[in-house]
Amino acid sequence: MTGTTTLAAAAATEHRTLIITLFSVFVAATLAITVWAGRQTKDATDFYAGGRSFTGFQNGLAISGDYMSAASFLGIAGAISLFGYDGFLYSIGFLVAWLVALLLVAEPLRNSGRFTMADVLAYRLRQRPVRTAAGTSTIVVSIFYLLAQMVGAGALVALLLGATGEGSRRWIIALVGLVMVLYVTIGGMKGTTWVQIVKAVLLIAGTLLITILVLNKFNWNISTLLGEAARESGKGKAFLEPGLQYGKDGTSKLNFISLGLALVLGTAGLPHILIRFYTVPTAKAARKSVNWAIGIIGAFYLMTIALGFGAAALVGPKAITASNESGNTAAPLLAETVGGGAGSTGGAVLLAVISAVAFATILAVVAGLTLASSASFAHDLWANVIRKGRTSEKEEILTAKCAAVVIGAISIVLGIFAHRLNAAALVALAFAVAASANLPTILYSLFWKRFTTRGALWSIYGGLISSVTLVIFSPVLSGNAKALFPGMSFDYFPLANPGLVSIPLGFLLGWLGSVLSKEQADAGKYAELEVRSLTGHGAH
């Protein structure tokens, strides 16, 4: 059965008031949590790290809430519903990436830093240039990731409310930006963390409910579900095999390898994930929180099979692309269908609940990203580079709040132009930039004795500039109908993801800069950092 319903049609029914009411209740509840948490925020440790008061399980839930973004819920479901097996590769990549974070980064980072990634780098390298580079990289990666959330929010809310015009979508993206700034400026890390915990529970519960309803429609036979999805896709067996999106030719195969590299290595360099390790009191709790996150996220990604293939089978790719050309509304459309269809109370309620959960997902992730980038600006660039340490905690927090407003405004403007792109593909770009600029520097700093300040600067700026430049000249921005600027053609770099070139380049430049540097690495400082990162001795 191919569903022909759209969210716009649902919004036009008598259930539209019910949808908006339920949706508003979810948003109001998360804002109330933020206000409550904001009253508990008293100093910089509270604002940046939630007072280091969260348990491993709580932080694991919050990491899950931070990680299972609009890309996971909306973008991956859409990618699977349109490209089948190749769409599911996003789920695999996002999950496997956690092993890198667990084995190499989580515990040493918690032991070595205080509030930001730059704290680790500045421990054994020259403070001002390294903090400037790390702060710049954090802000760029965060804005890339924020774009994906804005795109998801615009697609979700505009169609939920039946507003399909460009003007309506712009207002909705502006509203999301405003709410995210409120989350950060009022609640800080405590508010953001509690919102992420609540949102993770809601997202898992909502996804589990849809999974049960989808499987029930196919008598709990996954083979039947996949067969129906393949038939309704119009692609037949090819829908369930590799090659529908990647692997048709040499360029496509390289694109797949590039995407895989970015997904697997990117998580360990994402600023909003890295700062989560500072919210727990010990390294053991940091390790435990990652273990919990892997379990929760793994369960969620398994359920994306039901979301994506269920949407293909029950809604159909034509209805999905009619609703949103990149498939970002596949999950809410599926919720409406399994709830009883357009015009039914069950369909309207489930549509409202799932849309509200998706919106809460977007707000929570957006708040985490905004907090990471504004904290890096205030703590690294303002307090330690511009003011050279001559600043009070109160001034630093005020600067972070002002930075959140500016970063929010930039994200709104860019989000308005990026609405044609798939949210999962946008996040993959953020992963590529993070893996190119941040990960090499973190690993070299923690594990290589000869690493120098020049190596760090070459690695961060080289990885950052190469990845962003390749994205600018890639098919993401021009040369096709789904690009950011479809009427232009400057797609000189053939791959949609720069990871295959920019990630090895980031590692190479870090090594080359250190080898060619006349500066001698401080062996004593490295020894101190090594003991601290492995044992936690002297950690904040």
C-alpha positions as CSV (number, residue, x, y, z in Angstrom):
1,M,0.0,0.0,0.0
2,T,1.4,3.4,-1.0
3,G,0.3,6.2,1.2
4,T,-0.5,9.4,-0.6
5,T,-0.9,11.6,2.5
6,T,1.1,14.7,3.2
7,L,1.7,16.6,6.3
8,A,0.1,19.6,4.7
9,A,-3.1,17.7,4.1
10,A,-3.1,16.6,7.8
11,A,-2.7,20.1,8.9
12,A,-5.7,21.1,6.9
13,T,-8.0,18.7,8.8
14,E,-10.0,19.4,11.9
15,H,-7.2,17.8,13.9
16,R,-4.8,20.7,13.2
17,T,-5.6,22.3,16.5
18,L,-4.8,19.1,18.4
19,I,-1.5,18.8,16.5
20,I,-0.4,22.3,17.3
21,T,-1.5,22.0,21.0
22,L,0.4,18.8,21.6
23,F,3.4,20.2,19.8
24,S,3.3,23.4,21.9
25,V,3.1,21.4,25.2
26,F,6.3,19.5,24.3
27,V,8.2,22.7,23.5
28,A,6.9,24.6,26.6
29,A,7.9,21.7,28.8
30,T,11.5,21.8,27.6
31,L,11.7,25.5,28.0
32,A,10.4,25.1,31.6
33,I,13.2,22.6,32.3
34,T,15.7,25.2,30.9
35,V,14.4,28.0,33.2
36,W,14.6,25.7,36.2
37,A,18.1,24.6,35.4
38,G,19.2,28.2,34.8
39,R,18.4,29.0,38.4
40,Q,20.9,26.4,39.5
41,T,23.7,27.9,37.4
42,K,26.0,30.0,39.6
43,D,29.5,30.0,38.1
44,A,31.6,29.1,35.0
45,T,31.8,25.4,36.0
46,D,28.0,25.2,36.2
47,F,27.5,27.1,32.9
48,Y,30.2,25.2,30.8
49,A,30.2,21.8,32.5
50,G,27.0,21.5,34.5
51,G,28.9,21.6,37.8
52,R,30.4,18.2,36.8
53,S,27.4,16.8,38.7
54,F,26.0,14.2,36.3
55,T,26.4,10.5,36.7
56,G,27.7,8.2,33.9
57,F,24.2,7.0,33.1
58,Q,22.8,10.5,33.0
59,N,25.6,11.7,30.8
60,G,25.2,8.7,28.6
61,L,21.6,9.6,28.0
62,A,22.6,13.2,27.4
63,I,25.3,12.2,24.9
64,S,22.6,10.1,23.2
65,G,20.3,13.1,23.1
66,D,23.1,15.2,21.7
67,Y,24.1,12.7,19.1
68,M,20.7,11.4,17.9
69,S,20.0,14.6,16.0
70,A,17.7,15.7,13.2
71,A,20.1,13.9,10.9
72,S,19.5,10.6,12.8
73,F,15.8,10.8,13.2
74,L,14.7,12.7,10.0
75,G,17.7,12.5,7.7
76,I,18.6,8.8,8.0
77,A,14.9,7.7,7.9
78,G,14.6,9.8,4.7
79,A,17.8,8.5,3.2
80,I,16.8,4.8,3.8
81,S,13.3,5.4,2.4
82,L,14.7,6.8,-0.8
83,F,17.9,4.8,-1.2
84,G,17.4,1.6,0.8
85,Y,20.6,-0.2,1.7
86,D,22.8,2.8,0.9
87,G,20.8,5.0,3.2
88,F,21.3,2.6,6.1
89,L,25.1,3.1,5.7
90,Y,24.7,6.4,7.6
91,S,23.3,4.4,10.6
92,I,26.3,2.0,10.6
93,G,28.9,4.8,10.2
94,F,27.4,6.9,13.0
95,L,27.4,3.9,15.4
96,V,30.8,2.5,14.6
97,A,32.3,6.0,15.2
98,W,31.6,5.7,18.9
99,L,34.3,3.0,19.2
100,V,36.9,5.6,18.2
101,A,35.6,8.0,20.8
102,L,35.5,5.4,23.5
103,L,38.9,3.8,22.9
104,L,41.0,6.9,22.1
105,V,39.4,10.1,23.3
106,A,36.8,10.0,26.1
107,E,38.9,9.2,29.2
108,P,42.1,11.1,28.3
109,L,40.1,14.1,27.3
110,R,38.1,14.2,30.5
111,N,41.4,13.9,32.5
112,S,43.3,16.5,30.6
113,G,40.9,19.4,29.9
114,R,38.6,21.7,31.8
115,F,35.9,23.2,29.6
116,T,36.9,23.0,25.9
117,M,39.0,21.0,23.5
118,A,41.6,23.8,23.4
119,D,42.3,23.2,27.2
120,V,44.0,19.9,26.2
121,L,46.0,21.4,23.4
122,A,47.1,24.5,25.3
123,Y,48.5,22.3,28.2
124,R,51.7,21.5,26.4
125,L,51.7,24.0,23.4
126,R,51.7,27.8,23.2
127,Q,48.4,29.1,24.5
128,R,47.3,31.9,22.3
129,P,47.9,30.6,18.7
130,V,46.6,27.1,19.6
131,R,43.4,28.5,21.4
132,T,42.8,30.8,18.4
133,A,43.0,27.9,16.0
134,A,40.9,25.5,18.2
135,G,38.3,28.1,18.8
136,T,37.9,28.9,15.1
137,S,37.6,25.2,14.2
138,T,35.0,24.6,16.9
139,I,32.8,27.5,15.7
140,V,33.1,26.4,12.0
141,V,32.3,22.7,12.8
142,S,29.4,23.7,15.0
143,I,27.9,26.0,12.3
144,F,28.0,23.1,9.8
145,Y,26.2,20.9,12.2
146,L,23.7,23.6,13.1
147,L,22.8,23.9,9.4
148,A,21.5,20.3,9.4
149,Q,19.3,21.0,12.5
150,M,17.9,24.1,10.9
151,V,17.1,22.3,7.7
152,G,15.3,19.6,9.7
153,A,13.4,22.1,11.7
154,G,12.3,24.1,8.7
155,A,11.1,20.9,6.8
156,L,9.3,19.5,9.9
157,V,7.5,22.5,11.3
158,A,6.5,24.2,8.0
159,L,4.8,21.0,6.7
160,L,3.4,20.2,10.1
161,L,1.6,23.5,10.2
162,G,0.7,23.3,6.5
163,A,3.0,26.2,5.6
164,T,4.7,25.3,2.4
165,G,5.9,28.7,1.2
166,E,9.5,29.9,1.4
167,G,8.5,32.9,3.6
168,S,6.9,30.6,6.2
169,R,9.9,28.3,6.3
170,R,12.2,31.3,6.9
171,W,10.1,32.4,9.9
172,I,10.2,28.9,11.3
173,I,14.0,28.7,11.0
174,A,14.2,32.1,12.7
175,L,12.0,30.8,15.5
176,V,14.1,27.7,16.1
177,G,17.2,30.0,16.2
178,L,15.5,32.2,18.8
179,V,14.5,29.3,21.0
180,M,18.0,27.7,20.9
181,V,19.6,31.0,22.0
182,L,17.1,31.0,25.0
183,Y,18.1,27.5,25.9
184,V,21.8,28.4,26.1
185,T,21.6,31.8,27.6
186,I,19.1,30.8,30.3
187,G,20.1,27.2,31.1
188,G,23.7,26.8,30.2
189,M,25.1,23.3,30.3
190,K,22.8,22.2,33.1
191,G,19.6,23.2,31.2
192,T,21.0,21.8,28.0
193,T,21.9,18.5,29.6
194,W,18.5,17.9,31.2
195,V,16.7,18.8,28.0
196,Q,18.9,16.3,26.2
197,I,18.2,13.6,28.8
198,V,14.4,14.1,28.5
199,K,14.6,14.3,24.7
200,A,16.6,11.1,24.5
201,V,14.0,9.2,26.5
202,L,11.2,10.6,24.4
203,L,13.0,9.9,21.1
204,I,13.7,6.3,22.0
205,A,10.1,5.8,23.3
206,G,8.7,7.4,20.1
207,T,10.9,5.4,17.8
208,L,10.1,2.2,19.6
209,L,6.4,2.9,19.3
210,I,6.6,3.4,15.5
211,T,8.8,0.4,15.2
212,I,6.3,-1.8,17.0
213,L,3.4,-0.4,14.9
214,V,5.3,-0.9,11.6
215,L,6.4,-4.5,12.4
216,N,2.9,-5.3,13.6
217,K,1.6,-4.3,10.1
218,F,3.9,-6.9,8.6
219,N,3.2,-9.6,11.2
220,W,6.6,-9.1,12.8
221,N,8.3,-10.4,9.6
222,I,11.2,-8.2,8.7
223,S,11.6,-10.0,5.4
224,T,8.0,-9.1,4.4
225,L,8.7,-5.5,5.4
226,L,11.9,-5.3,3.2
227,G,10.2,-7.0,0.3
228,E,7.3,-4.6,0.4
229,A,9.7,-1.6,0.7
230,A,11.6,-2.8,-2.4
231,R,8.4,-3.2,-4.4
232,E,6.9,0.2,-3.4
233,S,10.3,1.9,-4.1
234,G,10.0,1.1,-7.8
235,K,13.6,-0.1,-7.7
236,G,13.0,-3.8,-7.0
237,K,15.9,-5.8,-5.5
238,A,18.3,-3.0,-6.2
239,F,16.7,-1.1,-3.3
240,L,18.0,-3.8,-0.9
241,E,21.5,-4.0,-2.4
242,P,24.5,-1.7,-2.4
243,G,24.9,0.7,-5.3
244,L,21.6,2.7,-5.5
245,Q,23.3,5.8,-4.2
246,Y,27.0,4.8,-4.0
247,G,29.0,2.4,-6.2
248,K,27.7,3.0,-9.7
249,D,31.0,4.3,-11.0
250,G,34.5,5.1,-9.7
251,T,33.6,8.6,-8.4
252,S,30.6,7.1,-6.6
253,K,32.7,4.4,-4.9
254,L,35.2,7.1,-3.8
255,N,32.3,9.1,-2.5
256,F,31.2,6.2,-0.3
257,I,34.8,5.7,1.1
258,S,35.0,9.4,1.8
259,L,31.6,9.4,3.6
260,G,32.6,6.3,5.6
261,L,35.9,7.9,6.7
262,A,34.1,11.1,7.8
263,L,31.4,9.2,9.8
264,V,33.8,6.8,11.6
265,L,36.4,9.4,12.5
266,G,34.3,12.5,12.9
267,T,32.5,11.8,16.2
268,A,35.8,11.9,18.2
269,G,36.4,15.5,16.9
270,L,32.9,17.0,17.4
271,P,33.1,19.9,19.8
272,H,29.6,19.4,21.3
273,I,30.3,15.8,22.0
274,L,33.8,16.5,23.4
275,I,32.5,19.0,26.0
276,R,30.1,16.4,27.3
277,F,33.0,14.4,28.8
278,Y,33.6,17.4,31.2
279,T,30.2,17.2,32.8
280,V,31.0,14.1,34.8
281,P,33.1,14.0,38.0
282,T,35.6,11.3,37.0
283,A,37.2,9.6,34.0
284,K,35.5,6.4,35.1
285,A,32.2,8.1,34.8
286,A,33.2,9.5,31.3
287,R,34.0,6.0,30.2
288,K,30.7,4.6,31.6
289,S,28.7,7.4,29.9
290,V,30.2,6.4,26.5
291,N,29.3,2.7,27.2
292,W,25.7,3.7,28.0
293,A,25.6,6.0,24.9
294,I,26.8,3.2,22.6
295,G,24.0,0.9,23.9
296,I,21.3,3.5,23.6
297,I,22.4,4.8,20.2
298,G,22.9,1.3,18.9
299,A,19.3,0.3,19.8
300,F,18.1,3.5,18.1
301,Y,20.0,2.9,14.9
302,L,18.7,-0.7,14.7
303,M,15.2,0.8,14.8
304,T,16.0,3.1,11.9
305,I,15.5,0.0,9.7
306,A,11.8,0.0,10.6
307,L,11.6,3.8,10.2
308,G,13.3,4.0,6.8
309,F,12.1,0.8,5.1
310,G,8.7,1.2,6.8
311,A,8.3,4.7,5.3
312,A,9.3,3.3,1.9
313,A,6.7,0.5,2.2
314,L,3.8,2.3,3.8
315,V,4.2,5.9,2.6
316,G,6.1,5.5,-0.7
317,P,9.0,7.5,-2.1
318,K,6.7,9.6,-4.3
319,A,4.7,10.9,-1.3
320,I,7.9,11.4,0.7
321,T,9.6,13.5,-2.0
322,A,6.4,15.4,-2.7
323,S,6.4,16.4,1.0
324,N,10.2,17.1,1.1
325,E,12.6,16.6,-1.8
326,S,15.4,15.3,0.4
327,G,13.2,12.9,2.4
328,N,13.5,14.8,5.7
329,T,9.8,14.2,6.6
330,A,9.7,10.4,6.1
331,A,9.5,9.6,9.8
332,P,6.6,12.0,10.6
333,L,4.7,10.8,7.5
334,L,5.2,7.2,8.6
335,A,3.9,8.1,12.1
336,E,0.8,9.6,10.6
337,T,0.2,6.5,8.4
338,V,0.7,3.8,11.1
339,G,-1.4,5.9,13.5
340,G,-4.5,5.6,11.3
341,G,-3.8,7.8,8.3
342,A,-4.7,11.4,7.4
343,G,-7.9,12.6,9.0
344,S,-7.9,10.1,11.8
345,T,-7.5,11.0,15.4
346,G,-4.8,8.4,15.9
347,G,-2.8,9.6,12.9
348,A,-3.1,13.2,14.1
349,V,-2.0,12.4,17.6
350,L,1.0,10.2,16.6
351,L,2.0,12.8,14.0
352,A,1.9,15.5,16.6
353,V,3.8,13.5,19.2
354,I,6.6,12.3,16.8
355,S,6.9,15.8,15.2
356,A,7.2,17.3,18.7
357,V,9.8,14.7,19.7
358,A,11.7,15.5,16.5
359,F,11.5,19.2,17.2
360,A,12.7,18.6,20.8
361,T,15.5,16.6,19.2
362,I,16.5,19.6,17.0
363,L,16.3,22.1,19.9
364,A,18.4,19.9,22.2
365,V,21.1,19.3,19.7
366,V,21.1,22.9,18.5
367,A,21.5,24.1,22.2
368,G,24.4,21.7,22.7
369,L,26.1,23.0,19.5
370,T,25.5,26.6,20.3
371,L,26.9,26.1,23.8
372,A,30.0,24.4,22.5
373,S,30.8,27.1,20.0
374,S,29.9,30.0,22.3
375,A,31.9,28.5,25.2
376,S,34.9,28.1,22.9
377,F,34.6,31.7,21.8
378,A,34.3,33.0,25.4
379,H,36.7,30.7,27.1
380,D,39.4,30.3,24.4
381,L,39.2,33.4,22.2
382,W,37.9,36.1,24.5
383,A,39.3,35.1,28.0
384,N,42.6,33.6,27.0
385,V,43.6,35.2,23.7
386,I,41.9,38.7,23.6
387,R,41.9,39.4,27.3
388,K,45.0,37.3,28.1
389,G,43.4,35.8,31.2
390,R,42.5,39.1,32.7
391,T,38.8,38.5,33.0
392,S,36.2,37.4,35.6
393,E,33.9,34.4,35.4
394,K,30.9,36.7,35.2
395,E,32.4,38.5,32.2
396,E,33.3,35.2,30.5
397,I,29.7,33.9,30.9
398,L,28.2,37.1,29.6
399,T,30.5,36.9,26.6
400,A,29.4,33.3,26.0
401,K,25.8,34.4,26.0
402,C,26.5,37.2,23.5
403,A,28.4,34.8,21.3
404,A,25.4,32.4,21.4
405,V,23.2,35.2,20.0
406,V,25.6,35.9,17.1
407,I,26.2,32.2,16.3
408,G,22.4,31.7,16.4
409,A,21.9,34.6,13.9
410,I,24.6,33.2,11.5
411,S,22.9,29.7,11.6
412,I,19.5,31.2,10.9
413,V,20.8,33.0,7.8
414,L,22.6,29.9,6.4
415,G,19.7,27.6,7.3
416,I,17.3,29.6,5.2
417,F,19.5,28.9,2.1
418,A,20.2,25.2,2.9
419,H,16.7,23.8,2.9
420,R,17.1,21.7,-0.2
421,L,19.8,19.5,1.3
422,N,19.3,16.2,3.2
423,A,20.0,16.7,7.0
424,A,22.1,13.5,7.2
425,A,24.3,14.6,4.3
426,L,24.9,18.0,6.0
427,V,25.9,16.3,9.2
428,A,28.3,14.1,7.3
429,L,30.0,17.3,6.1
430,A,30.4,18.5,9.8
431,F,31.9,15.1,10.6
432,A,34.4,15.5,7.8
433,V,35.5,19.0,9.0
434,A,35.8,17.7,12.6
435,A,37.8,14.7,11.6
436,S,40.1,16.8,9.4
437,A,40.8,19.7,11.7
438,N,40.2,18.5,15.3
439,L,40.9,14.8,15.5
440,P,44.5,14.8,14.3
441,T,45.5,17.6,16.7
442,I,43.8,15.9,19.7
443,L,45.4,12.5,19.0
444,Y,48.9,14.0,18.3
445,S,48.7,16.1,21.4
446,L,47.7,13.2,23.6
447,F,49.9,10.5,22.2
448,W,52.9,12.0,20.3
449,K,55.9,13.4,22.3
450,R,57.4,15.4,19.4
451,F,54.1,17.3,18.6
452,T,54.7,21.1,18.4
453,T,52.7,24.3,18.2
454,R,53.4,24.6,14.5
455,G,52.2,21.0,14.0
456,A,48.9,21.9,15.8
457,L,48.4,25.1,13.7
458,W,49.2,23.4,10.4
459,S,46.9,20.5,11.3
460,I,43.9,22.5,12.5
461,Y,44.1,25.3,9.8
462,G,45.1,22.9,7.1
463,G,42.4,20.4,7.8
464,L,39.8,23.2,8.3
465,I,40.7,25.1,5.1
466,S,41.0,22.1,2.9
467,S,37.7,20.5,4.0
468,V,35.7,23.7,3.8
469,T,37.3,24.6,0.4
470,L,36.5,21.2,-1.0
471,V,32.9,21.4,0.2
472,I,32.6,24.8,-1.5
473,F,33.7,23.4,-4.8
474,S,31.8,20.1,-4.4
475,P,28.4,19.0,-5.8
476,V,26.8,20.0,-2.4
477,L,26.9,23.7,-3.3
478,S,26.4,23.8,-7.1
479,G,26.0,21.8,-10.3
480,N,22.7,19.9,-9.6
481,A,19.1,20.5,-8.7
482,K,19.5,19.6,-5.0
483,A,22.6,21.8,-4.5
484,L,22.6,24.9,-2.3
485,F,22.9,27.1,-5.4
486,P,21.3,25.0,-8.2
487,G,21.6,27.6,-10.8
488,M,25.4,27.9,-10.6
489,S,28.2,25.5,-11.6
490,F,31.5,25.6,-9.7
491,D,31.6,21.9,-8.6
492,Y,35.2,21.3,-9.6
493,F,35.8,18.7,-6.8
494,P,33.8,15.6,-7.8
495,L,33.1,14.1,-4.3
496,A,30.2,15.2,-2.1
497,N,32.2,14.6,1.1
498,P,35.8,15.9,1.4
499,G,36.9,13.3,4.0
500,L,39.0,11.1,1.7
501,V,41.3,14.1,0.9
502,S,41.1,16.4,3.9
503,I,41.4,13.9,6.8
504,P,44.7,12.3,5.7
505,L,45.9,15.9,4.8
506,G,45.1,17.0,8.4
507,F,47.2,14.2,9.8
508,L,50.0,14.7,7.3
509,L,50.2,18.5,8.0
510,G,50.3,17.9,11.8
511,W,53.3,15.5,11.4
512,L,55.0,17.7,8.8
513,G,54.6,20.9,10.8
514,S,56.1,19.3,13.9
515,V,59.0,17.7,12.0
516,L,59.9,21.0,10.2
517,S,59.5,23.1,13.4
518,K,62.6,24.6,15.0
519,E,60.7,24.6,18.3
520,Q,61.6,21.7,20.6
521,A,58.6,19.9,22.1
522,D,58.5,20.2,25.9
523,A,59.2,16.6,27.1
524,G,58.4,17.5,30.7
525,K,55.0,18.9,29.8
526,Y,54.2,15.9,27.6
527,A,55.1,13.5,30.5
528,E,52.8,15.5,32.8
529,L,50.0,15.3,30.2
530,E,50.5,11.6,29.7
531,V,50.3,10.8,33.4
532,R,47.3,13.1,33.8
533,S,45.4,11.8,30.8
534,L,46.0,8.1,31.8
535,T,45.4,8.4,35.6
536,G,43.3,11.5,36.1
537,H,45.9,12.9,38.6
538,G,45.4,16.7,38.8
539,A,42.3,16.7,36.7
540,H,39.7,19.4,37.4
